[in-house]
Amino acid sequence: MPFIRVHNIRLDIDEDPSRLSGLAAERIGVAEESVQELRLARKSLDARKRGRIKWVYSVDLLLENPPAESDRFSFVNDLDPFDEVTPGEEPLPGRPVIIGCGPAGIFAAYTLARFGYSPLVLERGAAVKERVQDVRKFWKGGPHNEESNLLFGEGGAGTFSDGKLTCRTSSPLISYILKVMVEHRGPAEILYESRPHIGTDRLRAVLVTMRKHMEESGAEFKFNTRMDDLIVRDGAIKGIQASGLGVTGQDGGEFLACGPLLLGIGHSARDTYEMLLSRGVEMEFKPFQFGLRVEHPQELIDRGQYGQSYGHPALGASEYILVREKGKKKRAIYSFCMCPGGIMLPSISESGMLCTNGMSNHKRDSGKANSGFVTTIGDFEIKGDDPLKGIRLQQQYESIAFNMGGKDYAAPAQSISDFMRGICSGRSFDSTYPRGLIDADLSKLMPPAVGRAMASTFKEFDRKLEGFSSDAAVVTGPESRGSSPVRICRNDETRESMTVGGLYPIGEGAGYAGGIISAAMDGMASALTIIRRYAVPK
Ligand SMILES: Cc1cc2nc3c(=O)[nH]c(=O)nc-3n(C[C@H](O)[C@H](O)[C@H](O)COP(=O)(O)OP(=O)(O)OC[C@H]3O[C@@H](n4cnc5c(N)ncnc54)[C@H](O)[C@@H]3O)c2cc1C
């Protein structure tokens, strides 16, 4: 019997949620006693009227005698999106190999393993437990590890992230991905929260549990194994060379023959992009985000967002979204990857470079709120037709930032008011950034036009969010790795590279996703294309 969804039930933040069953039954005109089961479908916070903040729920009801169709509710479709997927008949040319164990690679592997295609996943970084130790050592002042760091290793860039599981598109795959996470030790509330958040601590447990499950279904994972080269014959992929494989080919290199090769390398494997370009894999410049990161005391943001309800135990660390729309002579600038109760990080994979990002744990309890503020850098803003010119621009400013920070991964910083006035007043800062902040002129961290636009936009944002430019707000950066500056061109239908058959670029680094969920969806979609084309191996 299908569940019935009832929308828009509003409760005060103090009200007991056990009232939901009665209120939902009343809304659709049935007795509360006929409700056999209630599950939350969506929960959001309406804080538009500060002081009269409400929870807004949608609930799914299983009823003894469901009423006939009505505009007061809708029937819920609980079908598994994979039920109608039928494997193809073409013989599989070899074992599917996935490069990269980020969300795109993991969910591609999960899908292939579920249908019996036994994928092999190669990841240049370490498995999550070892990776966490490497990152912690770095935060405490240790050396930067070029292979096991904030961006490389099991879970990819998503592992040390804010763990927001939001996505701008709608697809049945989204709820499927969230369900898979919950089945593998993810928090249940991600299934119904309007802005689901898992947090980096809970995400790590999901990664390990999912990996074990996939291994039981025939998938294999090799960490500390970096793909270094492609073996292409007659325009199609035949194999790869990789360090860490432990399999030696005829020429003495480590060689692996493969079937479909899924490339989920993320947006920071700059050496891999160079190799792909040298092998004739078609790529193009992609507009990307660039800017700064701002940190405030969380209390300041909460007071601005919650008004009189500030401090209410039912309310978590609050978020904000700030946007300056594009105008005649104005760049669009917007908040990006806002992390309530999070920490600011050096989000790097290469030594001698520095850029920032933010992450949080499930509880979001650091006491600080940070957010990127970015603009989009377009093709016309960087000269030349090098497909990797966006990476060159990132590197230029990341290297300046590293030098300004004293070449030891401290980050250059200014108070927001100093940044807006273009001065450095020699302050010290109270911040979560683990390797310390150094007072410096941040206008040097970005193209001059972007710097001027940022300073004027922050003045506008101060009018929109009380306390935004308070003296307690710290700016750092550059925020240069918010999205991929490259697209690996692929055929819309076959999802293969335009120039190399059997090569499937997936996820954020391929330029087709911009977050954990969209990368996971993209990996699954390519895996499904492979399944529909090839027969299940015997
Ligand atoms: C600090 C931070 C916070 C973020 N917060 C959020 C958030 O809250 N919500 C959200 O939706 N998104 C967030 N993101 C973005 C999100 O993490 C990415 O969009 C997502 O991880 C992209 O997934 P992916 O699988 O395409 O690539 P990645 O996650 O980048 O994974 C790529 C993997 O490929 C591996 N690899 C690369 N080259 C090779 C090679 N040659 N051989 C073998 N392995 C290789 C890398 O080591 C890496 O593990 C955040 C990102 C960062 C950095």
The ligand as a MOL file (V3000), in Angstrom:
LIG
                    3D

  0  0  0     0  0            999 V3000
M  V30 BEGIN CTAB
M  V30 COUNTS 53 58 0 0 0
M  V30 BEGIN ATOM
M  V30 1 C 36.9580 21.6400 1.9980 0
M  V30 2 C 35.8400 21.2860 1.0590 0
M  V30 3 C 34.5240 21.3950 1.5060 0
M  V30 4 C 33.4770 20.9960 0.6620 0
M  V30 5 N 32.2040 21.0210 1.1530 0
M  V30 6 C 31.2020 20.5110 0.3960 0
M  V30 7 C 29.9010 20.3890 0.9190 0
M  V30 8 O 29.6330 20.7180 2.0670 0
M  V30 9 N 28.9380 19.8730 0.1100 0
M  V30 10 C 29.1900 19.4900 -1.1810 0
M  V30 11 O 28.2820 19.0220 -1.8660 0
M  V30 12 N 30.4250 19.5870 -1.6960 0
M  V30 13 C 31.4380 20.0780 -0.9330 0
M  V30 14 N 32.6880 20.1550 -1.4560 0
M  V30 15 C 32.8940 19.7400 -2.8510 0
M  V30 16 C 32.8850 18.2280 -2.9760 0
M  V30 17 O 33.7590 17.6820 -2.0270 0
M  V30 18 C 33.2770 17.8310 -4.3750 0
M  V30 19 O 32.3670 18.4290 -5.2720 0
M  V30 20 C 33.2270 16.3280 -4.5770 0
M  V30 21 O 34.0630 15.6760 -3.6540 0
M  V30 22 C 33.6610 15.9730 -6.0000 0
M  V30 23 O 33.6310 14.5870 -6.1290 0
M  V30 24 P 34.4980 13.8080 -7.2170 0
M  V30 25 O 34.3310 12.3880 -6.9140 0
M  V30 26 O 34.1400 14.2970 -8.5570 0
M  V30 27 O 36.0120 14.2650 -6.9730 0
M  V30 28 P 36.8980 14.2320 -5.6560 0
M  V30 29 O 36.0640 14.1560 -4.4490 0
M  V30 30 O 37.8270 15.3710 -5.7710 0
M  V30 31 O 37.6960 12.8650 -5.7610 0
M  V30 32 C 38.6810 12.6510 -6.7270 0
M  V30 33 C 39.6290 11.5580 -6.2310 0
M  V30 34 O 40.4560 11.1540 -7.3210 0
M  V30 35 C 41.7450 10.8690 -6.8390 0
M  V30 36 N 42.6910 10.9730 -7.9540 0
M  V30 37 C 43.0080 12.0790 -8.6770 0
M  V30 38 N 43.9190 11.7820 -9.6250 0
M  V30 39 C 44.1830 10.4720 -9.5060 0
M  V30 40 C 45.0720 9.5930 -10.1900 0
M  V30 41 N 45.8450 10.0360 -11.1840 0
M  V30 42 N 45.1160 8.3020 -9.7960 0
M  V30 43 C 44.3470 7.8510 -8.7710 0
M  V30 44 N 43.5100 8.6460 -8.0750 0
M  V30 45 C 43.4150 9.9440 -8.4460 0
M  V30 46 C 41.9580 11.9370 -5.7760 0
M  V30 47 O 42.9570 11.5260 -4.8790 0
M  V30 48 C 40.5780 12.0340 -5.1410 0
M  V30 49 O 40.4610 11.2130 -4.0160 0
M  V30 50 C 33.7550 20.5500 -0.6550 0
M  V30 51 C 35.0760 20.4860 -1.1040 0
M  V30 52 C 36.1090 20.8360 -0.2620 0
M  V30 53 C 37.5220 20.7450 -0.7640 0
M  V30 END ATOM
M  V30 BEGIN BOND
M  V30 1 1 1 2
M  V30 2 1 2 3
M  V30 3 2 2 52
M  V30 4 2 3 4
M  V30 5 1 4 5
M  V30 6 1 4 50
M  V30 7 2 5 6
M  V30 8 1 6 7
M  V30 9 1 6 13
M  V30 10 2 7 8
M  V30 11 1 7 9
M  V30 12 1 9 10
M  V30 13 2 10 11
M  V30 14 1 10 12
M  V30 15 2 12 13
M  V30 16 1 13 14
M  V30 17 1 14 15
M  V30 18 1 14 50
M  V30 19 1 15 16
M  V30 20 1 16 17
M  V30 21 1 16 18
M  V30 22 1 18 19
M  V30 23 1 18 20
M  V30 24 1 20 21
M  V30 25 1 20 22
M  V30 26 1 22 23
M  V30 27 1 23 24
M  V30 28 2 24 25
M  V30 29 1 24 26
M  V30 30 1 24 27
M  V30 31 1 27 28
M  V30 32 2 28 29
M  V30 33 1 28 30
M  V30 34 1 28 31
M  V30 35 1 31 32
M  V30 36 1 32 33
M  V30 37 1 33 34
M  V30 38 1 33 48
M  V30 39 1 34 35
M  V30 40 1 35 36
M  V30 41 1 35 46
M  V30 42 1 36 37
M  V30 43 1 36 45
M  V30 44 2 37 38
M  V30 45 1 38 39
M  V30 46 1 39 40
M  V30 47 2 39 45
M  V30 48 1 40 41
M  V30 49 2 40 42
M  V30 50 1 42 43
M  V30 51 2 43 44
M  V30 52 1 44 45
M  V30 53 1 46 47
M  V30 54 1 46 48
M  V30 55 1 48 49
M  V30 56 2 50 51
M  V30 57 1 51 52
M  V30 58 1 52 53
M  V30 END BOND
M  V30 END CTAB
M  END
